[in-house]
Every structure is written in C-alpha cells, then in structure tokens.
Amino acid sequence: MGCRRRAPVTDLLRVVARAGALVPDPRRRLPGRGASVHPTPECLGAAERRRAFTRALRLPGSSPLEAGPLRDHVRTLSS
C-alpha cells in the first residue's frame, strides 16, 4: 500500500482501524476491513504521507487515525 509494490500476503502486515487508531493484526484474525502494508518503516511512512489507510479501510471523511501502535509494532519488527 505505501510503496505500491506487490508481495505475497504472507510478507505483508494486516492493519485494521479500532477506535480511531491503526492496529497491527499479524495473525490476520481481527474483524473488519483490513489494509496490508510491508512491515518496514519506509513503507509505513509512505502510506501515512499519502493518507492511504483512510482510503483502503474505507473510513468516512478524512478522520485522523492514530498510528502510534502500528509504528511501535513495525519498529519492533525492523530492529
């Protein structure tokens, strides 16, 4: 989503919106519409800059989403 490169679903991190926050779903079990992103800080940053999560998750309007939990998860994976 962020870098727009294709990859197998097993290489991507599923993300869902919960109570105004972007939440990582590594087990791919949370209900609701999800979006997939490469679990790298670069891809996540690109998705945030392009506001891709609001479109991919089909959220109403331009409601701001808190990406802190997702950033922490990606940072943990990349280190």
Salt bridges, closest charged atoms under 4 A:
ASP25 OD2 - ARG14 NH1 2.51
GLU48 OE2 - ARG71 NH2 2.83
ASP72 OD1 - ARG75 NH1 3.37
